[in-house]
Amino acid sequence: MEQFAAFIEKYIRNIQFIRVMDFAEIAIIAVVLYYLMLWIKNTRAWFLMKGVAVILGFFVIATILEMDTILWIAKSVFSIGVTALVIILQPEMRKALEQLGQKKFFSSVFAFESGKPEESQFSDKTIREIVRACVEMGKVKTGALIVVKNKDELTEYERTGIEVDGIVTSQLLINIFEHNTPLHDGAIIVRGSRVTFATCYLPLSDNMELSKDLGTRHRAGVGMSEATDAMVVMVSEETGNISVAYNGKLHRGLGAQQLEEQLRTIQDKPVAEKERRIRKGRSRSEKQD
């Protein structure tokens, strides 16, 4: 008890020496760390940090077990690894510095909640509109590339496109991908129940097992599903077939019901609501029988 009292007394005595500038330094460091973590989360640096964390964990185990050879190798390649990270993240770092020089940066520092609330799920109506649009575009062989956001941030891909910010409807989707329209080239990104960006560029897949008859649209869709957890819906311009890419796997030749089932797998709905919808579907089928 006496030791605790002595600690409290020492702590109170030290408080007297804290300056106003110390609080200012703490606030500045907190803001810088906040925006650094926000930047990491919204770029591919987030995935790299996960990989770096795994490697660091391995080296901690090596240190505990006194694996001297592995630790020597780690020290030797450390400087090379830091340089490699800078090269890999060069586009993101350049973009961050450009944003730092924008006039609106300082006015946005304290506007943490000024943006629109982000939708974490998309409605059943959104699913029906996407399915209806894909079926209609498939009939007339209009190519389409639709990225449906899941959990991962897609900011770096949205930056390559043009902002749309419109509610998802079959008419809007069909109009965007209509031939010879300004927004038909590239992919659109669906966030929640809104089309946020169009004409976005997606990474191409290097998977050698993909069929040779697949074009750039399908390779981009598979590449996007490999890089993120988004679900990508594609309509072939040559055959009108509907395909879905998710977790690096491509599902081809889907019908309306199959496409709807695929979209529901990433729909962020409560479990109770999903079960209620399944029971409703079963009762409807029993009545038809």
DAKAJO-V251193 format. One record per residue. RES is the residue in three letters. PSI is psi in whole degrees, -180 to 180 (NA if undefined). Layout:
res=<RES,RES>
psi=<PSI,PSI>
This chain:
res=<MET,GLU,GLN,PHE,ALA,ALA,PHE,ILE,GLU,LYS,TYR,ILE,ARG,ASN,ILE,GLN,PHE,ILE,ARG,VAL,MET,ASP,PHE,ALA,GLU,ILE,ALA,ILE,ILE,ALA,VAL,VAL,LEU,TYR,TYR,LEU,MET,LEU,TRP,ILE,LYS,ASN,THR,ARG,ALA,TRP,PHE,LEU,MET,LYS,GLY,VAL,ALA,VAL,ILE,LEU,GLY,PHE,PHE,VAL,ILE,ALA,THR,ILE,LEU,GLU,MET,ASP,THR,ILE,LEU,TRP,ILE,ALA,LYS,SER,VAL,PHE,SER,ILE,GLY,VAL,THR,ALA,LEU,VAL,ILE,ILE,LEU,GLN,PRO,GLU,MET,ARG,LYS,ALA,LEU,GLU,GLN,LEU,GLY,GLN,LYS,LYS,PHE,PHE,SER,SER,VAL,PHE,ALA,PHE,GLU,SER,GLY,LYS,PRO,GLU,GLU,SER,GLN,PHE,SER,ASP,LYS,THR,ILE,ARG,GLU,ILE,VAL,ARG,ALA,CYS,VAL,GLU,MET,GLY,LYS,VAL,LYS,THR,GLY,ALA,LEU,ILE,VAL,VAL,LYS,ASN,LYS,ASP,GLU,LEU,THR,GLU,TYR,GLU,ARG,THR,GLY,ILE,GLU,VAL,ASP,GLY,ILE,VAL,THR,SER,GLN,LEU,LEU,ILE,ASN,ILE,PHE,GLU,HIS,ASN,THR,PRO,LEU,HIS,ASP,GLY,ALA,ILE,ILE,VAL,ARG,GLY,SER,ARG,VAL,THR,PHE,ALA,THR,CYS,TYR,LEU,PRO,LEU,SER,ASP,ASN,MET,GLU,LEU,SER,LYS,ASP,LEU,GLY,THR,ARG,HIS,ARG,ALA,GLY,VAL,GLY,MET,SER,GLU,ALA,THR,ASP,ALA,MET,VAL,VAL,MET,VAL,SER,GLU,GLU,THR,GLY,ASN,ILE,SER,VAL,ALA,TYR,ASN,GLY,LYS,LEU,HIS,ARG,GLY,LEU,GLY,ALA,GLN,GLN,LEU,GLU,GLU,GLN,LEU,ARG,THR,ILE,GLN,ASP,LYS,PRO,VAL,ALA,GLU,LYS,GLU,ARG,ARG,ILE,ARG,LYS,GLY,ARG,SER,ARG,SER,GLU,LYS,GLN,ASP>
psi=<-40,-36,-40,-42,-38,-38,-43,-42,-42,-39,-44,-37,-37,-27,-31,-23,2,128,166,-36,-27,-42,-38,-41,-42,-43,-43,-45,-40,-44,-43,-44,-38,-50,-28,-44,-37,-42,-42,-41,-34,5,178,-10,-27,-43,-37,-38,-35,-43,-41,-39,-39,-44,-43,-40,-39,-41,-31,-43,-41,-36,-43,-40,2,50,87,-39,-45,-41,-37,-42,-41,-44,-34,-37,2,-50,-37,-39,-41,-43,-41,-40,-41,-41,-43,-39,13,-46,-41,-40,-38,-42,-39,-40,-35,-41,-32,-31,-1,151,-31,3,-52,-31,-19,-5,-40,2,65,-31,23,-20,177,145,132,133,125,-6,160,148,169,-34,-39,-42,-46,-39,-41,-45,-46,-43,-43,-40,-44,-41,-33,-35,-37,10,52,119,143,150,106,121,119,113,141,-109,-39,145,143,26,-43,-25,-32,-32,-22,-6,-165,132,135,-58,64,151,138,118,156,-36,-41,-45,-44,-42,-37,-43,5,142,143,19,155,-28,7,-23,129,-168,155,153,126,119,114,-124,27,145,115,-44,152,169,37,146,135,154,139,144,143,12,115,-13,-10,147,142,-19,0,138,-169,-36,-46,-37,-36,-40,-44,-40,-40,-39,-22,-36,-26,178,15,156,131,126,132,141,124,134,-22,-43,-19,3,149,133,158,134,130,132,36,0,141,127,119,161,44,146,-178,-46,-40,-40,-42,-41,-39,-45,-33,-20,-25,7,123,76,152,148,-39,-40,-38,-45,-39,-38,-39,-43,-38,-41,-38,-44,-35,-41,-35,-37,-37,-35,NA>
